[in-house]
Amino acid sequence: MVTASTQKTRPLGNSAKRPRRNLAALALVVMVSLALSVAALPQIEERLMGGRLRQDEATMRLVTEVIRGALSRTEALPALIAERPILRDILRDPDNTGLLPFANEQLRQTALSLDISDIYVMDTFGTTIAASNYRLDRSFIGQNFRFRPYFTDALDNGIGRYHALGTTSGQRGYYFAAPIFDGTRILGVVAVKITLDRFEAAWRDSDSRIFVTDQHGVIFMADRSDWLFRTLGPLSEAALEEVQSTRQYPITLLTPLSLRREAVSLSDFRSNALTRMVITTSEQGPEQRQAFLAQQSLIASAGWRVNILTPSGSARTEALGLLAILWLVILIAGLSAAILLQRRAQLLERIAAQRELAETLEARVQERTRDLNSANTQLRQEVEERTRTEDRLRQTQAELVQAGKLAALGQMSAALSHEFNQPLAAVKSYAENAATFLDRGRGDEARENITRISHMADRMASISKHLRNFARRPQDQLRDIPLRAVIRDALDLLDPRLRRAKVDLILDLPPEDDEIMVVGGRVRLQQVLVNLLSNALDAMADVSAPILHLSVTDEADDMIALRLRDQGHGLSQDAQAQLFDPFFTTKEVGQGLGLGLSISYNIIRDFGGRIEARNHPEGGAEFSLHLRKAAPETPSAPREMKKA
């Protein structure tokens, strides 16, 4: 540091006191200016907030017009599509297998050309006869939608519209429907569905929050996925009953947002009524409160309200920044004026002092410059080190992903060679039988075997799809599936082998009218049953009178138990300890890779159930599948995957 030298001073007279009075007056002016700037802070904040609100108001109008335009463009489509003669033909003769595929393909091409999610035709009872998504696993064909208001409105009023979460697809959509007339008689209803997810993607770039609520105050569209199906307040019993009867939303998701609302007004913003909202969230970690100014517009045709929330804290932060700049300008102006006053009053007497002051300031600037240079150098080093660390992290992540891919490919190739043995054997058997039937002139039976071969090919494609995910958790959603139908399909698949082995099959199932619905995937559960049945047949290869006992019983905690018992030699103690380990097998070399039970174990665990094995007290081995029972109120709704 440079120290200013001591300087002799002369006694001060009246001329020396005048600069002090001027400096005092200048200091007073500066203090008053600072006080006035602080007093003007609310007006500055209000003006900034008004500008933000006008921008968001324009955004809200644009969002409203885009949604309104999408709905209006789609509204006339059902009536136009209903004029097609082929739709009247399939409703008059729904069993016409030659006409129905052509109608399905026409609907699919129409949906693709119009960029529409789904188009489907229902009879007057609400059962879907034809649909554009007929190729998908979750096709609407066979589904009944008479509980949807758009169906009944189309029959009663000639036009139906509704928005809801799809019970089959699991996607949010808006539905338009129109009747199909044969003269004056209504044959059925055609419905058009558009999805609304694409609008939300554009909203996420904004600092403000945008969401759309329906007439009950349920958030149906939002730029935050954790706000979907939340409500702006408790729903009435009538609203809950309406939502449940029409299956509009999952009832369990209709929980109110934690918010407090109050009316506000801005003198600079009068074009829209404002509401101040304080929203409390805790989904992302500790509880947080954030204040917004809310604007709202109406889409009357859908009964929706578009809401845009402008953060109120951003305007205050910006106003404080402007205030800080204003303070800096005032201080600089005051300091400049003080220097001018000092120079005009005591120019000669202060030359030396100013020189020393200049030297002192220069030394301080140099010292500050050195500090800044040092800080900049340290900052650059930290940035470079951070960049190198991020590069190493990206490289490590890439190596981990590649290793995971290679491991999954290895397990998939082994699983394919094992899991395709049974379907390929069935295909070979059906093909040989078809050739025999053709030689005997029994064309219908040969065609039935060829159809079964096609089904086996579809099954092998579905199995290969699931085996690709063997080394990782499956991503598809679970559904409510009929257990009796899965058992029947598995037994049909192994029927030739059961008859060839002369197996006495004992089925202990509930009555036919008591449907057994469980949570899982139909193809993958069938795969597990086929694997267990095949292992049971292998275990009884040397038994003269083989018996298989298959039973289904209810258990506590909403579980269903499916038990399969054979009459083989049972399981050794070592086999029971390693039964579900990959590549463990008790078969001879070349008869199996030891992956079947390991795959079955992972499939049942993905369903949220468990698989167990033991030796039955009366002899033989018994495998038990414990599956979650389906909820009776929403049998067709997709379910979340349970963590493995």
Buried (B, 14 or more C-beta within 10 A) or exposed (E): EEEEEEEEEEEEEEEBEEBEEBBEEBEEBBEEBBEEBEEBBEEBBBBBBBBBBBBBBEBBBEBBEEBBEBBEEBBEBBBEBBEBEBBBBBBEEBEEEEBBEBBBBBBBEBBEEBEBBBBBBBBBEBBBBBBBBBEEEBBBBEBBBBEBBBBBBBBEEEBBBBBBBBBBBBBBBBBBBBBBBEEEEBBBBBBBBBBBEEBBEEBEEBEBBBBBBBEBBBBBBBBBEEBBBBBBEEBEEEBBEBBBEBBBBBBEEBEEBEBEBEEBEBEEBEEBEBBBBBBEBEEEEEEEEBBBBBBBBEBEEBEBBBBBBBBBEBBBEBBEEBBEEBBEEBEEBBEEBBEEBBEEBBEEBBEEBBEBEEBBEEEEEEEEEEEEEEEEEEEEEEEEEEEEEEEEEEEEEEEEEEEEEEEBEEBBEBBBEBBBBBBEBBBEBBBEBBEEBBEEEBEEBBEBBBEBBEBBEEBBEBBBEBBBBBBEEBEBEBBBBBBBEBBBBBBBBBEBBBEEBEBEBEEEBBEEEEBBBBBBBBBBBBBBBBBBBBBBBBBBEEBEEBBBBBBBEEEEEEBBBBBBBBBBBBBEEEBBEBBBEBEBBBEEEEEBBBBBBBBBBBBBBBBBBEBBBEBBEEEBBBBBBBBBBBEEEBBBBBBEBBEE
